[in-house]
Amino acid sequence: MKKILSLLLAAAMLLSFSTLAFADDASPYQIVNGDFETGDLTGWTPSSGNWGDNPTGVISAETYWGEGMPYNQAGNYHLDGWSTGIPEGETWSLRSTLFTLGGSGFMSVRMGGNAAAVRVYTEDNVLVGYFQQTRFNDANFPHLAEGGSWADMGTYVMDMSAYLGQKLVIELCDEPANGWAQAFFDEVVTYYEEAPDWQNMADTVKDGGTGAEVEIPWQLAENQAPAPAGSDSAEPGQETESVPTEEPEAAPAEAPAEADPETAAEP
């Protein structure tokens, strides 16, 4: 009898856990597969770029190149620009599922590479957030500890609290860039109950070449989306999709060779 009761209790607990997990996955405040832990592009829709019939780009490698350079991915997978099949000189973008901005109104994303940027749109396609990576620095190869930064992703915190309660969508973008034009993304978080203490947070990785531990500090990303037309406030947002930036002219630069996804080191 005790054995039967134990089995029934275990089954009840499993059912309860499954129900809670399903409710969390279905939260209106979360996008689908923001961490790419499905191992594919589930929940993401190509919005520009030559993705082909079977869009790909999610890999499990934690490092790249012979020097063991860190991607700084969260979990087992990340979106890897080298693995999309799209040439480096071309651009691309992916859109998330729709979500309602809740909690503190803060979000975050890991992104790296010279071409990485994030855009945030309202449900009716108004651009209200535009954030670019600021860490890329092709210097002191292969050492992050000496200020270099390549495909390694840093965590960028985005204050979108002006749009609490609104339905939004996130777009991950590979944009035109001088020289080394690649983009990498992971761990898109769309809900924080309280604003993250970004000033005291960092991701720890192993430095390229030496393997010594080095920290990548979190940072508050600057919203470069222009204010609404006719507005005197500094609130982010605009009435059209465009961002008033000029495409950079191609400049000759010796860029690091692209990593081969087939030979990238698996974790």
VOBA-1610 file (N, C-alpha, C; in pm, whole numbers, padded with zeros to 5 digits, always signed):
BEGIN
Met+00082-00120+00000Met+00000+00000+00000Met+00087+00127+00000Lys+00191+00126+00086Lys+00280+00242+00093Lys+00347+00267-00042Lys+00382+00157-00111Lys+00447+00170-00240Lys+00352+00234-00341Ile+00225+00192-00337Ile+00126+00247-00430Ile+00103+00395-00403Leu+00094+00430-00272Leu+00076+00570-00235Leu+00194+00656-00280Ser+00314+00599-00267Ser+00435+00672-00308Ser+00433+00699-00459Leu+00392+00597-00536Leu+00386+00612-00681Leu+00282+00716-00722Leu+00166+00713-00652Leu+00062+00811-00682Leu+00108+00953-00650Leu+00179+00968-00538Leu+00230+01099-00499Leu+00333+01150-00600Ala+00421+01060-00645Ala+00522+01099-00744Ala+00456+01142-00875Ala+00352+01067-00915Ala+00282+01101-01039Ala+00214+01237-01027Ala+00155+01264-00910Ala+00088+01392-00888Ala+00187+01507-00894Met+00306+01485-00832Met+00409+01589-00833Met+00458+01616-00975Leu+00475+01508-01055Leu+00520+01523-01192Leu+00418+01600-01275Leu+00289+01568-01254Leu+00183+01637-01327Leu+00180+01784-01290Ser+00197+01813-01161Ser+00198+01951-01114Ser+00314+02028-01175Phe+00434+01966-01178Phe+00552+02031-01235Phe+00532+02060-01383Ser+00473+01961-01456Ser+00450+01978-01599Ser+00354+02092-01625Thr+00252+02102-01541Thr+00154+02209-01558Thr+00217+02345-01536Leu+00302+02355-01430Leu+00369+02480-01402Leu+00465+02518-01512Ala+00539+02418-01562Ala+00636+02443-01669Ala+00564+02494-01794Phe+00449+02430-01825Phe+00375+02472-01943Phe+00325+02615-01928Ala+00277+02647-01806Ala+00226+02782-01782Ala+00338+02885-01796Asp+00460+02850-01750Asp+00572+02942-01760Asp+00612+02962-01905Asp+00616+02851-01982Asp+00652+02860-02123Asp+00552+02945-02201Ala+00426+02941-02157Ala+00320+03012-02228Ala+00300+03154-02176Ser+00388+03200-02089Ser+00375+03333-02031Ser+00368+03439-02140Pro+00276+03534-02128Pro+00268+03640-02230Pro+00388+03734-02226Tyr+00468+03725-02118Tyr+00584+03814-02104Tyr+00712+03756-02164Gln+00706+03632-02210Gln+00826+03566-02261Gln+00814+03540-02411Ile+00926+03554-02482Ile+00928+03511-02622Ile+00959+03362-02627Val+00925+03299-02737Val+00952+03157-02754Val+01098+03136-02792Asn+01167+03048-02718Asn+01304+03008-02752Asn+01402+03125-02755Gly+01391+03212-02655Gly+01483+03325-02648Gly+01626+03285-02621Asp+01645+03163-02569Asp+01781+03115-02539Asp+01831+03013-02640Phe+01752+02986-02744Phe+01789+02893-02853Phe+01815+02751-02802Glu+01762+02717-02685Glu+01788+02586-02629Glu+01712+02473-02696Thr+01627+02504-02794Thr+01569+02398-02876Thr+01673+02343-02973Gly+01785+02417-02990Gly+01888+02375-03084Gly+01859+02415-03227Asp+01752+02493-03248Asp+01720+02540-03382Asp+01652+02676-03372Leu+01590+02722-03482Leu+01529+02855-03485Leu+01381+02854-03452Thr+01335+02756-03376Thr+01196+02754-03331Thr+01163+02888-03264Gly+01051+02949-03303Gly+01008+03074-03243Gly+01062+03198-03312Trp+01156+03181-03404Trp+01217+03294-03474Trp+01184+03288-03623Thr+01153+03402-03683Thr+01114+03409-03822Thr+01210+03500-03899Pro+01275+03451-04005Pro+01361+03539-04086Pro+01282+03658-04138Ser+01335+03779-04118Ser+01269+03900-04165Ser+01348+03970-04274Ser+01474+03931-04294Ser+01554+03978-04407Ser+01673+03886-04423Gly+01732+03885-04543Gly+01848+03801-04567Gly+01816+03677-04646Asn+01918+03619-04706Asn+01901+03501-04791Asn+01919+03374-04708Trp+01815+03335-04635Trp+01822+03221-04544Trp+01803+03087-04614Gly+01748+03085-04731Gly+01724+02959-04799Gly+01598+02891-04748Asp+01575+02768-04792Asp+01453+02696-04759Asp+01454+02640-04617Asn+01571+02613-04562Asn+01582+02556-04429Asn+01673+02642-04342Pro+01618+02750-04285Pro+01700+02841-04204Pro+01771+02769-04090Thr+01897+02801-04072Thr+01976+02740-03966Thr+02064+02848-03904Gly+02159+02807-03820Gly+02248+02904-03760Gly+02270+02883-03612Val+02198+02789-03550Val+02213+02762-03407Val+02313+02649-03388Ile+02417+02672-03306Ile+02520+02570-03283Ile+02546+02556-03133Ser+02621+02450-03098Ser+02648+02422-02958Ser+02793+02445-02918Ala+02877+02488-03010Ala+03019+02509-02977Ala+03034+02621-02875Glu+03120+02602-02776Glu+03146+02703-02675Glu+03265+02792-02711Thr+03354+02741-02798Thr+03472+02817-02838Thr+03492+02808-02989Tyr+03580+02892-03042Tyr+03609+02891-03185Tyr+03757+02918-03206Trp+03808+02872-03321Trp+03948+02884-03360Trp+04040+02806-03265Gly+04162+02785-03311Gly+04257+02703-03235Gly+04296+02762-03101Glu+04278+02891-03085Glu+04314+02957-02959Glu+04208+02938-02850Gly+04100+02869-02882Gly+03995+02845-02784Gly+03925+02973-02741Met+03889+03057-02838Met+03822+03183-02809Met+03681+03157-02756Pro+03637+03226-02650Pro+03506+03198-02591Pro+03393+03272-02662Tyr+03281+03201-02689Tyr+03162+03268-02738Tyr+03087+03338-02624Asn+03101+03284-02503Asn+03022+03329-02387Asn+02874+03302-02411Gln+02843+03179-02455Gln+02703+03143-02472Gln+02644+03105-02337Ala+02513+03117-02325Ala+02441+03075-02205Ala+02374+02942-02237Gly+02392+02842-02156Gly+02332+02712-02186Gly+02411+02636-02289Asn+02340+02560-02372Asn+02406+02470-02466Asn+02411+02519-02611Tyr+02337+02626-02643Tyr+02330+02670-02783Tyr+02332+02823-02793His+02369+02873-02910His+02357+03015-02940His+02337+03034-03090Leu+02295+03152-03131Leu+02280+03186-03272Leu+02413+03236-03325Asp+02467+03165-03425Asp+02603+03188-03471Asp+02603+03241-03614Gly+02653+03362-03632Gly+02653+03424-03765Gly+02727+03345-03870Trp+02835+03276-03830Trp+02910+03197-03927Trp+02829+03080-03982Ser+02729+03036-03907Ser+02658+02912-03941Ser+02524+02934-04010Thr+02493+03058-04046Thr+02366+03085-04113Thr+02367+03047-04259Gly+02487+03034-04317Gly+02498+03008-04460Gly+02490+03135-04543Ile+02476+03250-04477Ile+02468+03378-04546Ile+02608+03440-04552Pro+02656+03481-04670Pro+02791+03537-04682Pro+02812+03656-04588Glu+02935+03674-04543Glu+02968+03780-04448Glu+02933+03918-04500Gly+02946+03941-04628Gly+02917+04073-04685Gly+02769+04106-04693Glu+02681+04007-04669Glu+02537+04030-04673Glu+02482+04047-04531Thr+02360+04097-04520Thr+02298+04119-04391Thr+02178+04026-04372Trp+02131+04015-04247Trp+02015+03930-04218Trp+01950+03976-04088Ser+01828+03928-04065Ser+01760+03956-03939Ser+01658+03848-03910Leu+01625+03833-03781Leu+01526+03737-03733Leu+01432+03807-03637Arg+01303+03773-03643Arg+01206+03831-03551Arg+01153+03725-03454Ser+01133+03769-03330Ser+01081+03682-03225Ser+00930+03673-03231Thr+00874+03592-03143Thr+00729+03590-03125Thr+00687+03717-03050Leu+00560+03750-03057Leu+00505+03867-02989Leu+00499+03841-02838Phe+00529+03944-02757Phe+00519+03931-02612Phe+00469+04062-02553Thr+00417+04055-02431Thr+00374+04174-02359Thr+00484+04215-02262Leu+00523+04341-02265Leu+00629+04388-02176Leu+00573+04405-02034Gly+00629+04328-01940Gly+00580+04331-01803Gly+00693+04351-01704Gly+00661+04334-01576Gly+00761+04346-01471Gly+00818+04487-01463Ser+00952+04497-01464Ser+01021+04625-01453Ser+01030+04699-01586Gly+01004+04627-01695Gly+01019+04687-01828Gly+01161+04679-01882Phe+01248+04608-01810Phe+01386+04588-01856Phe+01396+04455-01930Met+01484+04450-02030Met+01513+04328-02104Met+01665+04317-02117Ser+01712+04203-02166Ser+01855+04189-02191Ser+01879+04091-02304Val+01999+04099-02362Val+02039+04008-02470Val+02191+03996-02467Arg+02240+03879-02502Arg+02383+03863-02526Arg+02406+03881-02676Met+02499+03970-02711Met+02533+03985-02852Met+02680+04020-02867Gly+02736+03980-02981Gly+02875+04006-03009Gly+02898+04009-03159Gly+03019+04046-03199Gly+03050+04061-03341Gly+03028+04204-03386Asn+03100+04246-03486Asn+03099+04386-03529Asn+02967+04430-03591Ala+02883+04334-03636Ala+02762+04370-03710Ala+02634+04354-03629Ala+02644+04323-03499Ala+02526+04289-03419Ala+02448+04411-03373Ala+02316+04403-03383Ala+02226+04507-03332Ala+02091+04443-03301Val+02015+04509-03214Val+01882+04461-03176Val+01782+04574-03198Arg+01669+04540-03257Arg+01560+04635-03276Arg+01437+04584-03202Val+01359+04677-03149Val+01235+04642-03079Val+01121+04719-03145Tyr+01015+04647-03183Tyr+00900+04706-03249Tyr+00773+04685-03167Thr+00677+04774-03185Thr+00544+04753-03128Thr+00468+04656-03218Glu+00350+04617-03171Glu+00269+04521-03246Glu+00233+04574-03385Asp+00218+04708-03397Asp+00185+04765-03528Asp+00309+04814-03603Asn+00423+04755-03568Asn+00547+04772-03644Asn+00612+04910-03633Val+00596+04976-03518Val+00665+05102-03492Val+00795+05072-03418Leu+00906+05122-03468Leu+01035+05101-03405Leu+01045+05185-03277Val+01066+05119-03163Val+01077+05191-03036Val+01209+05163-02965Gly+01287+05070-03015Gly+01417+05040-02955Gly+01520+05002-03059Tyr+01639+05060-03049Tyr+01748+05026-03140Tyr+01878+05027-03061Phe+01941+04910-03050Phe+02059+04894-02965Phe+02170+04824-03046Gln+02291+04879-03043Gln+02404+04820-03114Gln+02508+04768-03016Gln+02581+04665-03058Gln+02693+04618-02977Gln+02801+04727-02977Thr+02877+04734-02869Thr+02981+04837-02858Thr+03116+04779-02817Arg+03128+04647-02809Arg+03249+04587-02755Arg+03350+04545-02860Phe+03308+04524-02984Phe+03399+04468-03084Phe+03527+04550-03093Asn+03642+04480-03087Asn+03771+04548-03094Asn+03875+04449-03144Asp+03913+04462-03271Asp+04008+04369-03332Asp+04151+04411-03295Ala+04186+04387-03168Ala+04318+04427-03117Ala+04364+04327-03011Asn+04496+04312-02999Asn+04557+04225-02897Asn+04508+04080-02906Phe+04492+04034-03029Phe+04448+03895-03052Phe+04542+03797-02982Pro+04489+03693-02915Pro+04348+03656-02898Pro+04295+03688-02758His+04339+03796-02697His+04314+03817-02554His+04203+03917-02524Leu+04094+03867-02466Leu+03989+03955-02415Leu+04040+04035-02297Ala+04129+03973-02220Ala+04183+04039-02101Ala+04262+04164-02136Glu+04305+04175-02262Glu+04382+04292-02305Glu+04298+04385-02394Gly+04166+04370-02386Gly+04076+04462-02456Gly+04025+04414-02589Gly+04067+04296-02636Gly+04018+04245-02763Gly+03877+04191-02750Ser+03802+04193-02859Ser+03667+04135-02861Ser+03630+04101-03003Trp+03587+03977-03026Trp+03555+03930-03160Trp+03415+03868-03163Ala+03405+03736-03158Ala+03273+03672-03159Ala+03217+03654-03018Asp+03292+03696-02918Asp+03244+03683-02781Asp+03126+03777-02756Met+03024+03725-02689Met+02903+03802-02663Met+02906+03864-02524Gly+02862+03988-02515Gly+02844+04054-02387Gly+02696+04071-02359Thr+02658+04084-02232Thr+02519+04102-02195Thr+02484+04250-02193Tyr+02385+04287-02273Tyr+02339+04424-02284Tyr+02199+04435-02222Val+02183+04524-02126Val+02055+04547-02060Val+01984+04661-02132Met+01854+04643-02160Met+01777+04742-02236Met+01659+04791-02153Asp+01654+04921-02127Asp+01545+04981-02051Asp+01432+05019-02147Met+01325+04938-02146Met+01210+04965-02231Met+01087+04996-02145Ser+01109+05044-02023Ser+01000+05064-01927Ser+00897+05166-01974Ala+00931+05251-02070Ala+00834+05346-02124Ala+00721+05275-02198Tyr+00740+05146-02227Tyr+00642+05072-02307Tyr+00579+04956-02229Leu+00579+04967-02096Leu+00518+04864-02012Leu+00372+04841-02052Gly+00336+04713-02060Gly+00199+04677-02094Gly+00173+04666-02243Gln+00267+04711-02326Gln+00248+04704-02470Gln+00298+04571-02526Lys+00243+04531-02639Lys+00289+04412-02708Lys+00403+04451-02801Leu+00514+04376-02789Leu+00635+04409-02864Leu+00690+04286-02935Val+00785+04309-03024Val+00857+04202-03091Val+01003+04244-03101Ile+01095+04148-03088Ile+01238+04174-03094Ile+01294+04125-03227Glu+01383+04203-03285Glu+01451+04164-03409Glu+01602+04162-03386Leu+01663+04048-03410Leu+01807+04034-03402Leu+01864+04059-03541Cys+01962+04150-03549Cys+02007+04198-03680Cys+02157+04183-03701Asp+02193+04139-03819Asp+02330+04149-03871Asp+02327+04266-03969Glu+02395+04376-03934Glu+02386+04498-04012Glu+02515+04526-04088Pro+02513+04620-04185Pro+02636+04656-04256Pro+02742+04703-04159Ala+02866+04659-04180Ala+02976+04698-04091Ala+03106+04701-04169Asn+03192+04790-04131Asn+03325+04795-04192Asn+03408+04676-04145Gly+03486+04619-04235Gly+03575+04511-04194Gly+03500+04384-04160Trp+03517+04339-04037Trp+03469+04209-03991Trp+03320+04215-03962Ala+03235+04165-04053Ala+03090+04186-04044Ala+03016+04059-04006Gln+03025+04021-03879Gln+02952+03904-03830Gln+02873+03943-03705Ala+02770+03861-03671Ala+02686+03888-03554Ala+02653+03757-03483Phe+02646+03762-03350Phe+02620+03645-03266Phe+02524+03685-03154Phe+02428+03596-03121Phe+02327+03631-03021Phe+02294+03510-02932Asp+02248+03540-02811Asp+02202+03436-02719Asp+02124+03501-02605Glu+02051+03421-02531Glu+01985+03455-02405Glu+01909+03588-02411Val+01806+03592-02495Val+01720+03710-02501Val+01617+03697-02387Val+01626+03785-02290Val+01538+03783-02172Val+01442+03901-02181Thr+01312+03875-02183Thr+01215+03982-02201Thr+01138+04015-02074Tyr+01172+03951-01963Tyr+01100+03980-01838Tyr+01194+03980-01719Tyr+01198+04092-01649Tyr+01264+04104-01519Tyr+01164+04165-01422Glu+01135+04095-01314Glu+01042+04150-01215Glu+01095+04283-01161Glu+01225+04288-01134Glu+01291+04411-01093Glu+01405+04440-01191Ala+01442+04566-01203Ala+01551+04603-01293Ala+01679+04532-01253Pro+01749+04467-01344Pro+01872+04395-01310Pro+01981+04491-01261Asp+02060+04445-01166Asp+02170+04525-01110Asp+02290+04513-01203Trp+02276+04568-01322Trp+02375+04546-01428Trp+02514+04598-01391Gln+02521+04702-01308Gln+02650+04760-01272Gln+02736+04664-01190Asn+02674+04565-01128Asn+02747+04470-01044Asn+02741+04328-01099Met+02715+04314-01228Met+02703+04182-01288Met+02803+04166-01402Ala+02850+04044-01420Ala+02946+04014-01526Ala+02938+03867-01563Asp+02975+03834-01685Asp+02987+03695-01730Asp+03134+03658-01727Thr+03164+03539-01675Thr+03303+03494-01665Thr+03334+03392-01774Val+03441+03416-01849Val+03483+03325-01958Val+03633+03298-01943Lys+03682+03204-02024Lys+03825+03176-02028Lys+03888+03250-02145Asp+03994+03323-02117Asp+04059+03406-02218Asp+04118+03320-02329Gly+04115+03373-02452Gly+04174+03301-02563Gly+04323+03283-02546Gly+04373+03166-02580Gly+04516+03139-02571Gly+04561+03094-02434Thr+04535+03172-02331Thr+04584+03139-02196Thr+04488+03055-02115Gly+04356+03071-02138Gly+04258+02999-02058Gly+04233+03062-01923Ala+04297+03175-01895Ala+04277+03243-01767Ala+04137+03304-01762Glu+04078+03308-01644Glu+03944+03362-01631Glu+03944+03514-01652Val+03844+03560-01726Val+03829+03703-01751Val+03679+03735-01745Glu+03644+03852-01696Glu+03505+03891-01683Glu+03462+03984-01796Ile+03339+03963-01844Ile+03278+04053-01941Ile+03164+04123-01867Pro+03184+04247-01826Pro+03082+04317-01748Pro+02953+04338-01828Trp+02838+04330-01758Trp+02712+04369-01819Trp+02714+04520-01842Gln+02636+04568-01938Gln+02627+04712-01959Gln+02487+04754-02000Leu+02453+04876-01966Leu+02325+04933-02005Leu+02338+04985-02147Ala+02260+04929-02239Ala+02270+04968-02380Ala+02196+05099-02405Glu+02251+05181-02492Glu+02188+05308-02528Glu+02081+05285-02634Asn+01961+05336-02608Asn+01854+05326-02707Asn+01871+05438-02809Gln+01901+05401-02934Gln+01926+05499-03039Gln+01805+05523-03129Ala+01690+05466-03093Ala+01569+05492-03170Ala+01525+05636-03145Pro+01505+05717-03250Pro+01465+05856-03232Pro+01331+05869-03160Ala+01311+05982-03091Ala+01185+06009-03023Ala+01075+06029-03126Pro+00948+06011-03086Pro+00837+06030-03180Pro+00839+06170-03241Ala+00797+06181-03366Ala+00792+06310-03434Ala+00704+06407-03357Gly+00755+06528-03335Gly+00677+06630-03265Gly+00682+06619-03116Ser+00762+06524-03063Ser+00771+06507-02919Ser+00888+06586-02863Asp+00866+06652-02748Asp+00973+06727-02682Asp+01046+06643-02579Ser+00994+06522-02556Ser+01053+06436-02453Ser+01167+06356-02511Ala+01242+06293-02422Ala+01354+06209-02463Ala+01315+06063-02465Glu+01183+06035-02460Glu+01139+05896-02460Glu+01176+05831-02591Pro+01219+05701-02587Pro+01253+05633-02712Pro+01130+05605-02795Gly+01150+05589-02927Gly+01039+05551-03015Gly+01034+05642-03136Gln+00963+05597-03240Gln+00944+05679-03357Gln+00825+05628-03433Glu+00783+05700-03537Glu+00662+05664-03608Glu+00692+05582-03733Thr+00816+05566-03770Thr+00853+05486-03886Thr+00958+05386-03846Glu+00987+05292-03935Glu+01081+05187-03904Glu+01226+05231-03920Ser+01251+05337-03995Ser+01388+05369-04031Ser+01468+05423-03914Val+01598+05394-03915Val+01692+05452-03820Val+01787+05539-03901Pro+01797+05668-03866Pro+01875+05759-03951Pro+02024+05739-03939Thr+02069+05628-03993Thr+02213+05602-03997Thr+02250+05565-04140Glu+02366+05609-04183Glu+02413+05577-04317Glu+02487+05446-04317Glu+02472+05372-04425Glu+02547+05248-04437Glu+02695+05284-04452Pro+02782+05219-04374Pro+02924+05250-04385Pro+02980+05205-04518Glu+03072+05283-04570Glu+03136+05243-04694Glu+03235+05131-04667Ala+03245+05043-04763Ala+03339+04932-04747Ala+03480+04987-04735Ala+03552+04938-04636Ala+03690+04985-04616Ala+03781+04865-04614Pro+03896+04875-04678Pro+03988+04761-04676Pro+04036+04735-04536Ala+04024+04612-04495Ala+04069+04576-04359Ala+04100+04429-04358Glu+04206+04395-04289Glu+04240+04255-04275Glu+04158+04200-04161Ala+04063+04115-04194Ala+03975+04061-04093Ala+04016+03919-04058Pro+03988+03875-03935Pro+04018+03737-03900Pro+03944+03641-03990Ala+04003+03528-04020Ala+03937+03428-04104Ala+03815+03374-04033Glu+03712+03340-04113Glu+03590+03287-04054Glu+03612+03148-03997Ala+03540+03123-03887Ala+03548+02990-03828Ala+03467+02892-03911Asp+03511+02771-03917Asp+03438+02667-03987Asp+03348+02597-03888Pro+03213+02610-03904Pro+03122+02545-03809Pro+03144+02396-03798Glu+03195+02335-03904Glu+03215+02191-03901Glu+03328+02153-03804Thr+03423+02247-03784Thr+03537+02215-03697Thr+03533+02288-03566Ala+03426+02366-03541Ala+03417+02437-03413Ala+03414+02337-03300Ala+03484+02368-03191Ala+03492+02275-03079Ala+03360+02263-03009Glu+03311+02142-02992Glu+03188+02118-02918Glu+03217+02124-02769Pro+03116+02166-02688Pro+03140+02170-02543Pro+03163+02034-02485
//
